Amino acid sequence: MSRHADRRSFDYCKETCPEVSRVVGDFLDGEFDKFIEKVKEVSSYKMRLALTDACSDLIAAESEIADLKRQIEQKDNEIDDLRRQVRDLEREAA
């Protein structure tokens, strides 16, 4: 997993547990820290990992799209060159 994918995942969804801890912690004693850690273990960490994996896939897809666009441009240029060659040959034959 790349650092870029990790950063991008935080662009989509910031950490939520610190905010939840802060808000609810004002009303509960230290047991809430244990509760939050358990929530992180069963959900938050897994969701962050899945989001980061999805961002990594997205980055790879964006890179592939950019490569394909370059290939299309290259093929368009080749087609234009071939069309010019055909026109030149048609002129010579006429």
MOPAC internal coordinates of N, CA, C and O (Angstrom, degrees):
PM7 1SCF
backbone

  N    0.0000 0     0.00 0     0.00 0    0    0    0
  C    1.4498 1     0.00 0     0.00 0    1    0    0
  C    1.5293 1   108.40 1     0.00 0    2    1    0
  O    1.2310 1   120.76 1   -46.13 1    3    2    1
  N    1.2727 1   116.16 1   133.87 1    3    2    1
  C    1.4587 1   118.95 1  -176.83 1    5    3    2
  C    1.5219 1   111.23 1   -88.20 1    6    5    3
  O    1.2310 1   121.54 1   -23.15 1    7    6    5
  N    1.3075 1   114.66 1   156.85 1    7    6    5
  C    1.4741 1   119.77 1   176.10 1    9    7    6
  C    1.5199 1   109.60 1   -64.04 1   10    9    7
  O    1.2310 1   121.01 1   147.59 1   11   10    9
  N    1.3466 1   115.68 1   -32.41 1   11   10    9
  C    1.4640 1   119.93 1   178.94 1   13   11   10
  C    1.5335 1   110.12 1   -62.30 1   14   13   11
  O    1.2310 1   120.44 1   136.80 1   15   14   13
  N    1.3188 1   116.77 1   -43.20 1   15   14   13
  C    1.4686 1   120.65 1   178.58 1   17   15   14
  C    1.5226 1   110.56 1   -65.00 1   18   17   15
  O    1.2310 1   120.97 1   140.27 1   19   18   17
  N    1.3399 1   115.75 1   -39.73 1   19   18   17
  C    1.4602 1   119.63 1   179.26 1   21   19   18
  C    1.5286 1   110.74 1   -63.82 1   22   21   19
  O    1.2310 1   120.58 1   134.32 1   23   22   21
  N    1.3373 1   116.50 1   -45.68 1   23   22   21
  C    1.4732 1   120.05 1   178.56 1   25   23   22
  C    1.5210 1   110.64 1   -62.87 1   26   25   23
  O    1.2310 1   121.07 1   139.36 1   27   26   25
  N    1.3345 1   115.55 1   -40.64 1   27   26   25
  C    1.4606 1   119.20 1  -178.62 1   29   27   26
  C    1.5271 1   111.11 1   -64.88 1   30   29   27
  O    1.2310 1   120.25 1   144.18 1   31   30   29
  N    1.3287 1   117.13 1   -35.82 1   31   30   29
  C    1.4621 1   119.88 1   178.72 1   33   31   30
  C    1.5224 1   110.65 1   -63.18 1   34   33   31
  O    1.2310 1   120.36 1   144.20 1   35   34   33
  N    1.3433 1   116.92 1   -35.80 1   35   34   33
  C    1.4619 1   119.86 1   178.28 1   37   35   34
  C    1.5287 1   111.43 1   -74.46 1   38   37   35
  O    1.2310 1   120.17 1   157.38 1   39   38   37
  N    1.3472 1   117.29 1   -22.62 1   39   38   37
  C    1.4596 1   119.84 1   172.66 1   41   39   38
  C    1.5248 1   110.24 1   -66.22 1   42   41   39
  O    1.2310 1   120.79 1   142.91 1   43   42   41
  N    1.3319 1   116.09 1   -37.09 1   43   42   41
  C    1.4617 1   120.60 1   179.94 1   45   43   42
  C    1.5232 1   111.96 1   -76.40 1   46   45   43
  O    1.2310 1   120.85 1   141.12 1   47   46   45
  N    1.3337 1   115.98 1   -38.88 1   47   46   45
  C    1.4645 1   119.61 1  -175.08 1   49   47   46
  C    1.5255 1   108.97 1  -149.33 1   50   49   47
  O    1.2310 1   120.75 1   -71.37 1   51   50   49
  N    1.3077 1   116.17 1   108.63 1   51   50   49
  C    1.4626 1   121.06 1   178.19 1   53   51   50
  C    1.5285 1   109.39 1   -68.20 1   54   53   51
  O    1.2310 1   120.68 1   -10.34 1   55   54   53
  N    1.3236 1   116.31 1   169.66 1   55   54   53
  C    1.4545 1   120.23 1   175.55 1   57   55   54
  C    1.5234 1   108.82 1   -63.78 1   58   57   55
  O    1.2310 1   120.89 1   -46.36 1   59   58   57
  N    1.3109 1   115.90 1   133.64 1   59   58   57
  C    1.4623 1   119.79 1  -179.32 1   61   59   58
  C    1.5207 1   112.54 1  -105.56 1   62   61   59
  O    1.2310 1   119.92 1   149.72 1   63   62   61
  N    1.3201 1   117.76 1   -30.28 1   63   62   61
  C    1.4629 1   120.05 1  -176.11 1   65   63   62
  C    1.5315 1   113.66 1   -59.64 1   66   65   63
  O    1.2310 1   118.50 1   139.32 1   67   66   65
  N    1.3218 1   120.47 1   -40.68 1   67   66   65
  C    1.4651 1   118.29 1   177.71 1   69   67   66
  C    1.5262 1   112.41 1   -59.51 1   70   69   67
  O    1.2310 1   120.31 1   141.75 1   71   70   69
  N    1.3229 1   117.01 1   -38.25 1   71   70   69
  C    1.4645 1   120.06 1   178.63 1   73   71   70
  C    1.5247 1   110.67 1   -68.20 1   74   73   71
  O    1.2310 1   120.74 1   135.66 1   75   74   73
  N    1.3254 1   116.19 1   -44.34 1   75   74   73
  C    1.4665 1   119.75 1   178.59 1   77   75   74
  C    1.5187 1   109.36 1   -61.89 1   78   77   75
  O    1.2310 1   120.37 1   136.12 1   79   78   77
  N    1.3230 1   116.90 1   -43.88 1   79   78   77
  C    1.4685 1   121.12 1   178.64 1   81   79   78
  C    1.5208 1   111.22 1   -57.99 1   82   81   79
  O    1.2310 1   120.89 1   135.37 1   83   82   81
  N    1.3196 1   115.90 1   -44.63 1   83   82   81
  C    1.4561 1   120.16 1  -177.92 1   85   83   82
  C    1.5183 1   111.12 1   -63.23 1   86   85   83
  O    1.2310 1   120.50 1   132.77 1   87   86   85
  N    1.3212 1   116.65 1   -47.23 1   87   86   85
  C    1.4636 1   120.73 1  -176.29 1   89   87   86
  C    1.5188 1   111.19 1   -67.88 1   90   89   87
  O    1.2310 1   120.53 1   129.38 1   91   90   89
  N    1.3407 1   116.60 1   -50.62 1   91   90   89
  C    1.4570 1   119.88 1  -175.96 1   93   91   90
  C    1.5242 1   110.98 1   -77.26 1   94   93   91
  O    1.2310 1   120.59 1   148.69 1   95   94   93
  N    1.3253 1   116.48 1   -31.31 1   95   94   93
  C    1.4617 1   120.22 1  -179.65 1   97   95   94
  C    1.5156 1   113.30 1   -59.02 1   98   97   95
  O    1.2310 1   120.46 1   153.36 1   99   98   97
  N    1.3246 1   116.73 1   -26.64 1   99   98   97
  C    1.4575 1   120.11 1   177.54 1  101   99   98
  C    1.5317 1   111.21 1   -64.67 1  102  101   99
  O    1.2310 1   120.52 1   156.35 1  103  102  101
  N    1.3387 1   116.60 1   -23.65 1  103  102  101
  C    1.4588 1   120.52 1  -175.53 1  105  103  102
  C    1.5239 1   113.64 1  -102.81 1  106  105  103
  O    1.2310 1   120.17 1   163.00 1  107  106  105
  N    1.3232 1   117.28 1   -17.00 1  107  106  105
  C    1.4557 1   121.20 1  -176.67 1  109  107  106
  C    1.5142 1   110.58 1  -121.47 1  110  109  107
  O    1.2310 1   121.30 1   -17.08 1  111  110  109
  N    1.3431 1   115.11 1   162.92 1  111  110  109
  C    1.4664 1   118.50 1   178.43 1  113  111  110
  C    1.5282 1   110.87 1   -84.64 1  114  113  111
  O    1.2310 1   119.44 1    15.48 1  115  114  113
  N    1.3056 1   118.67 1  -164.52 1  115  114  113
  C    1.4593 1   124.88 1  -174.92 1  117  115  114
  C    1.5152 1   115.07 1   -60.45 1  118  117  115
  O    1.2310 1   119.49 1   164.29 1  119  118  117
  N    1.3159 1   118.58 1   -15.71 1  119  118  117
  C    1.4603 1   120.89 1   178.78 1  121  119  118
  C    1.5235 1   111.33 1   -62.61 1  122  121  119
  O    1.2310 1   120.66 1   155.42 1  123  122  121
  N    1.3119 1   116.35 1   -24.58 1  123  122  121
  C    1.4548 1   119.08 1  -177.83 1  125  123  122
  C    1.5199 1   111.02 1   -65.42 1  126  125  123
  O    1.2310 1   119.96 1   147.28 1  127  126  125
  N    1.3298 1   117.68 1   -32.72 1  127  126  125
  C    1.4724 1   120.87 1   177.46 1  129  127  126
  C    1.5269 1   110.55 1   -60.02 1  130  129  127
  O    1.2310 1   120.21 1   139.71 1  131  130  129
  N    1.3258 1   117.21 1   -40.29 1  131  130  129
  C    1.4650 1   120.96 1   177.85 1  133  131  130
  C    1.5291 1   109.81 1   -65.61 1  134  133  131
  O    1.2310 1   120.96 1   138.15 1  135  134  133
  N    1.3145 1   115.77 1   -41.85 1  135  134  133
  C    1.4643 1   120.84 1   179.25 1  137  135  134
  C    1.5352 1   110.45 1   -61.05 1  138  137  135
  O    1.2310 1   120.67 1   132.76 1  139  138  137
  N    1.3178 1   116.33 1   -47.24 1  139  138  137
  C    1.4729 1   120.87 1  -179.65 1  141  139  138
  C    1.5202 1   110.55 1   -60.72 1  142  141  139
  O    1.2310 1   120.01 1   138.10 1  143  142  141
  N    1.3305 1   117.58 1   -41.90 1  143  142  141
  C    1.4617 1   120.36 1   179.54 1  145  143  142
  C    1.5260 1   110.41 1   -62.29 1  146  145  143
  O    1.2310 1   120.06 1   140.01 1  147  146  145
  N    1.3258 1   117.49 1   -39.99 1  147  146  145
  C    1.4703 1   120.61 1   177.16 1  149  147  146
  C    1.5250 1   110.43 1   -64.96 1  150  149  147
  O    1.2310 1   119.85 1   139.06 1  151  150  149
  N    1.3285 1   117.89 1   -40.94 1  151  150  149
  C    1.4659 1   121.50 1   177.78 1  153  151  150
  C    1.5260 1   109.31 1   -60.57 1  154  153  151
  O    1.2310 1   120.78 1   136.89 1  155  154  153
  N    1.3162 1   116.12 1   -43.11 1  155  154  153
  C    1.4643 1   120.30 1   178.61 1  157  155  154
  C    1.5218 1   110.84 1   -61.15 1  158  157  155
  O    1.2310 1   120.62 1   137.26 1  159  158  157
  N    1.3283 1   116.42 1   -42.74 1  159  158  157
  C    1.4619 1   120.74 1  -177.85 1  161  159  158
  C    1.5264 1   111.78 1   -63.13 1  162  161  159
  O    1.2310 1   120.43 1   138.69 1  163  162  161
  N    1.3313 1   116.78 1   -41.31 1  163  162  161
  C    1.4631 1   119.01 1  -174.06 1  165  163  162
  C    1.5251 1   113.28 1   -92.14 1  166  165  163
  O    1.2310 1   119.87 1   165.47 1  167  166  165
  N    1.3193 1   117.86 1   -14.53 1  167  166  165
  C    1.4637 1   116.42 1  -177.37 1  169  167  166
  C    1.5211 1   113.73 1  -140.30 1  170  169  167
  O    1.2310 1   119.44 1   121.99 1  171  170  169
  N    1.2826 1   118.67 1   -58.01 1  171  170  169
  C    1.4636 1   121.41 1  -171.42 1  173  171  170
  C    1.5203 1   112.75 1   -57.70 1  174  173  171
  O    1.2310 1   120.11 1   132.01 1  175  174  173
  N    1.3275 1   117.39 1   -47.99 1  175  174  173
  C    1.4611 1   119.83 1  -179.12 1  177  175  174
  C    1.5294 1   110.65 1   -62.54 1  178  177  175
  O    1.2310 1   120.75 1   138.31 1  179  178  177
  N    1.3420 1   116.18 1   -41.69 1  179  178  177
  C    1.4585 1   120.50 1   179.95 1  181  179  178
  C    1.5232 1   111.14 1   -66.30 1  182  181  179
  O    1.2310 1   120.52 1   138.66 1  183  182  181
  N    1.3304 1   116.62 1   -41.34 1  183  182  181
  C    1.4626 1   119.35 1   179.09 1  185  183  182
  C    1.5223 1   111.00 1   -66.66 1  186  185  183
  O    1.2310 1   120.00 1   139.48 1  187  186  185
  N    1.3319 1   117.61 1   -40.52 1  187  186  185
  C    1.4632 1   120.82 1   178.25 1  189  187  186
  C    1.5208 1   109.95 1   -62.89 1  190  189  187
  O    1.2310 1   120.36 1   136.09 1  191  190  189
  N    1.3237 1   116.91 1   -43.91 1  191  190  189
  C    1.4530 1   120.60 1   179.36 1  193  191  190
  C    1.5266 1   110.53 1   -62.33 1  194  193  191
  O    1.2310 1   120.35 1   136.44 1  195  194  193
  N    1.3315 1   116.93 1   -43.56 1  195  194  193
  C    1.4672 1   120.17 1   178.94 1  197  195  194
  C    1.5254 1   110.81 1   -64.41 1  198  197  195
  O    1.2310 1   120.06 1   138.84 1  199  198  197
  N    1.3213 1   117.50 1   -41.16 1  199  198  197
  C    1.4630 1   121.00 1   178.67 1  201  199  198
  C    1.5286 1   110.42 1   -65.37 1  202  201  199
  O    1.2310 1   120.28 1   138.16 1  203  202  201
  N    1.3117 1   117.06 1   -41.84 1  203  202  201
  C    1.4606 1   120.88 1   178.70 1  205  203  202
  C    1.5292 1   110.51 1   -65.68 1  206  205  203
  O    1.2310 1   120.19 1   139.62 1  207  206  205
  N    1.3294 1   117.24 1   -40.38 1  207  206  205
  C    1.4699 1   120.35 1   175.68 1  209  207  206
  C    1.5271 1   110.71 1   -61.33 1  210  209  207
  O    1.2310 1   120.82 1   137.06 1  211  210  209
  N    1.3379 1   116.03 1   -42.94 1  211  210  209
  C    1.4617 1   119.94 1   178.87 1  213  211  210
  C    1.5270 1   110.46 1   -63.17 1  214  213  211
  O    1.2310 1   120.11 1   140.00 1  215  214  213
  N    1.3161 1   117.40 1   -40.00 1  215  214  213
  C    1.4661 1   121.15 1   177.53 1  217  215  214
  C    1.5244 1   110.50 1   -64.70 1  218  217  215
  O    1.2310 1   120.47 1   141.17 1  219  218  217
  N    1.3148 1   116.70 1   -38.83 1  219  218  217
  C    1.4614 1   120.16 1   177.33 1  221  219  218
  C    1.5243 1   110.54 1   -62.99 1  222  221  219
  O    1.2310 1   120.59 1   136.93 1  223  222  221
  N    1.3330 1   116.48 1   -43.07 1  223  222  221
  C    1.4673 1   120.63 1   176.53 1  225  223  222
  C    1.5271 1   110.60 1   -62.53 1  226  225  223
  O    1.2310 1   120.47 1   139.07 1  227  226  225
  N    1.3248 1   116.71 1   -40.93 1  227  226  225
  C    1.4604 1   121.44 1   179.22 1  229  227  226
  C    1.5302 1   110.93 1   -62.86 1  230  229  227
  O    1.2310 1   120.35 1   136.10 1  231  230  229
  N    1.3167 1   116.94 1   -43.90 1  231  230  229
  C    1.4654 1   121.55 1   178.90 1  233  231  230
  C    1.5272 1   109.72 1   -61.71 1  234  233  231
  O    1.2310 1   120.57 1   136.92 1  235  234  233
  N    1.3369 1   116.52 1   -43.08 1  235  234  233
  C    1.4705 1   120.19 1   178.76 1  237  235  234
  C    1.5280 1   110.49 1   -63.86 1  238  237  235
  O    1.2310 1   120.37 1   138.53 1  239  238  237
  N    1.3310 1   116.90 1   -41.47 1  239  238  237
  C    1.4641 1   120.61 1   179.16 1  241  239  238
  C    1.5203 1   111.08 1   -65.25 1  242  241  239
  O    1.2310 1   120.36 1   138.26 1  243  242  241
  N    1.3233 1   116.91 1   -41.74 1  243  242  241
  C    1.4718 1   120.39 1   178.21 1  245  243  242
  C    1.5285 1   110.79 1   -61.94 1  246  245  243
  O    1.2310 1   120.90 1   140.29 1  247  246  245
  N    1.3207 1   115.88 1   -39.71 1  247  246  245
  C    1.4637 1   120.17 1   178.37 1  249  247  246
  C    1.5289 1   110.48 1   -65.59 1  250  249  247
  O    1.2310 1   120.89 1   137.44 1  251  250  249
  N    1.3219 1   115.91 1   -42.56 1  251  250  249
  C    1.4649 1   119.68 1   178.65 1  253  251  250
  C    1.5329 1   110.96 1   -64.43 1  254  253  251
  O    1.2310 1   120.29 1   139.70 1  255  254  253
  N    1.3175 1   117.06 1   -40.30 1  255  254  253
  C    1.4700 1   121.11 1   177.31 1  257  255  254
  C    1.5253 1   110.16 1   -60.59 1  258  257  255
  O    1.2310 1   120.56 1   135.38 1  259  258  257
  N    1.3260 1   116.54 1   -44.62 1  259  258  257
  C    1.4660 1   120.45 1   179.05 1  261  259  258
  C    1.5317 1   110.30 1   -61.48 1  262  261  259
  O    1.2310 1   120.35 1   137.85 1  263  262  261
  N    1.3348 1   116.93 1   -42.15 1  263  262  261
  C    1.4670 1   120.47 1   177.77 1  265  263  262
  C    1.5283 1   110.87 1   -62.93 1  266  265  263
  O    1.2310 1   120.52 1   136.32 1  267  266  265
  N    1.3188 1   116.62 1   -43.68 1  267  266  265
  C    1.4623 1   120.29 1   179.78 1  269  267  266
  C    1.5286 1   111.40 1   -64.83 1  270  269  267
  O    1.2310 1   120.43 1   141.90 1  271  270  269
  N    1.3166 1   116.77 1   -38.10 1  271  270  269
  C    1.4699 1   119.80 1   176.68 1  273  271  270
  C    1.5263 1   110.70 1   -62.43 1  274  273  271
  O    1.2310 1   120.55 1   139.56 1  275  274  273
  N    1.3416 1   116.56 1   -40.44 1  275  274  273
  C    1.4674 1   119.95 1   176.91 1  277  275  274
  C    1.5353 1   110.50 1   -63.77 1  278  277  275
  O    1.2310 1   120.66 1   138.74 1  279  278  277
  N    1.3186 1   116.34 1   -41.26 1  279  278  277
  C    1.4620 1   119.85 1   178.91 1  281  279  278
  C    1.5306 1   111.10 1   -64.70 1  282  281  279
  O    1.2310 1   120.56 1   139.53 1  283  282  281
  N    1.3319 1   116.53 1   -40.47 1  283  282  281
  C    1.4654 1   120.38 1   177.69 1  285  283  282
  C    1.5185 1   110.37 1   -62.13 1  286  285  283
  O    1.2310 1   120.72 1   135.57 1  287  286  285
  N    1.3200 1   116.23 1   -44.43 1  287  286  285
  C    1.4648 1   120.03 1   178.50 1  289  287  286
  C    1.5233 1   110.77 1   -60.70 1  290  289  287
  O    1.2310 1   120.86 1   137.28 1  291  290  289
  N    1.3257 1   115.96 1   -42.72 1  291  290  289
  C    1.4658 1   120.64 1   178.63 1  293  291  290
  C    1.5350 1   110.25 1   -61.89 1  294  293  291
  O    1.2310 1   120.37 1   134.96 1  295  294  293
  N    1.3235 1   116.90 1   -45.04 1  295  294  293
  C    1.4685 1   120.46 1   179.62 1  297  295  294
  C    1.5283 1   110.79 1   -66.22 1  298  297  295
  O    1.2310 1   119.90 1   142.16 1  299  298  297
  N    1.3290 1   117.80 1   -37.84 1  299  298  297
  C    1.4698 1   120.65 1   176.14 1  301  299  298
  C    1.5270 1   110.57 1   -60.51 1  302  301  299
  O    1.2310 1   120.65 1   138.23 1  303  302  301
  N    1.3247 1   116.36 1   -41.77 1  303  302  301
  C    1.4657 1   120.37 1   177.51 1  305  303  302
  C    1.5275 1   111.19 1   -64.18 1  306  305  303
  O    1.2310 1   120.74 1   139.47 1  307  306  305
  N    1.3326 1   116.20 1   -40.53 1  307  306  305
  C    1.4659 1   119.89 1   178.33 1  309  307  306
  C    1.5295 1   110.21 1   -64.04 1  310  309  307
  O    1.2310 1   120.29 1   138.73 1  311  310  309
  N    1.3253 1   117.04 1   -41.27 1  311  310  309
  C    1.4653 1   121.23 1   178.06 1  313  311  310
  C    1.5247 1   110.28 1   -62.19 1  314  313  311
  O    1.2310 1   120.61 1   135.29 1  315  314  313
  N    1.3326 1   116.45 1   -44.71 1  315  314  313
  C    1.4688 1   119.94 1   177.82 1  317  315  314
  C    1.5288 1   110.88 1   -59.48 1  318  317  315
  O    1.2310 1   120.48 1   137.50 1  319  318  317
  N    1.3372 1   116.69 1   -42.50 1  319  318  317
  C    1.4648 1   120.39 1   178.31 1  321  319  318
  C    1.5325 1   110.74 1   -62.54 1  322  321  319
  O    1.2310 1   120.28 1   136.54 1  323  322  321
  N    1.3061 1   117.06 1   -43.46 1  323  322  321
  C    1.4651 1   120.66 1   179.39 1  325  323  322
  C    1.5346 1   111.32 1   -64.62 1  326  325  323
  O    1.2310 1   120.33 1   140.86 1  327  326  325
  N    1.3150 1   116.98 1   -39.14 1  327  326  325
  C    1.4701 1   120.52 1   177.50 1  329  327  326
  C    1.5343 1   110.41 1   -62.46 1  330  329  327
  O    1.2310 1   120.99 1   138.50 1  331  330  329
  N    1.3331 1   115.71 1   -41.50 1  331  330  329
  C    1.4680 1   119.40 1   177.36 1  333  331  330
  C    1.5244 1   110.64 1   -62.25 1  334  333  331
  O    1.2310 1   121.36 1   136.78 1  335  334  333
  N    1.3210 1   115.00 1   -43.22 1  335  334  333
  C    1.4690 1   119.12 1   179.19 1  337  335  334
  C    1.5277 1   111.13 1   -62.01 1  338  337  335
  O    1.2310 1   120.26 1   138.83 1  339  338  337
  N    1.3394 1   117.12 1   -41.17 1  339  338  337
  C    1.4664 1   121.08 1   178.42 1  341  339  338
  C    1.5209 1   109.91 1   -63.34 1  342  341  339
  O    1.2310 1   120.05 1   135.09 1  343  342  341
  N    1.3305 1   117.52 1   -44.91 1  343  342  341
  C    1.4738 1   120.83 1   178.56 1  345  343  342
  C    1.5236 1   110.67 1   -60.64 1  346  345  343
  O    1.2310 1   121.09 1   136.89 1  347  346  345
  N    1.3340 1   115.53 1   -43.11 1  347  346  345
  C    1.4698 1   119.22 1   178.61 1  349  347  346
  C    1.5330 1   111.24 1   -62.25 1  350  349  347
  O    1.2310 1   120.73 1   137.35 1  351  350  349
  N    1.3218 1   116.20 1   -42.65 1  351  350  349
  C    1.4599 1   120.39 1   179.53 1  353  351  350
  C    1.5397 1   110.89 1   -66.74 1  354  353  351
  O    1.2310 1   120.63 1   142.24 1  355  354  353
  N    1.3177 1   116.41 1   -37.76 1  355  354  353
  C    1.4672 1   119.81 1   177.95 1  357  355  354
  C    1.5350 1   110.88 1   -64.87 1  358  357  355
  O    1.2310 1   120.29 1   141.24 1  359  358  357
  N    1.3393 1   117.05 1   -38.76 1  359  358  357
  C    1.4641 1   121.17 1   177.18 1  361  359  358
  C    1.5300 1   110.98 1   -64.48 1  362  361  359
  O    1.2310 1   121.40 1   136.85 1  363  362  361
  N    1.3286 1   114.92 1   -43.15 1  363  362  361
  C    1.4607 1   119.76 1   179.86 1  365  363  362
  C    1.5303 1   111.23 1   -63.83 1  366  365  363
  O    1.2310 1   120.89 1   142.38 1  367  366  365
  N    1.3319 1   115.91 1   -37.62 1  367  366  365
  C    1.4671 1   120.78 1  -178.27 1  369  367  366
  C    1.5268 1   112.00 1   -74.63 1  370  369  367
  O    1.2310 1   120.17 1   157.01 1  371  370  369
  N    1.3173 1   117.29 1   -22.99 1  371  370  369
  C    1.4679 1   120.30 1  -177.07 1  373  371  370
  C    1.4892 1   114.02 1   -80.02 1  374  373  371
  O    1.2310 1   120.10 1   180.00 1  375  374  373

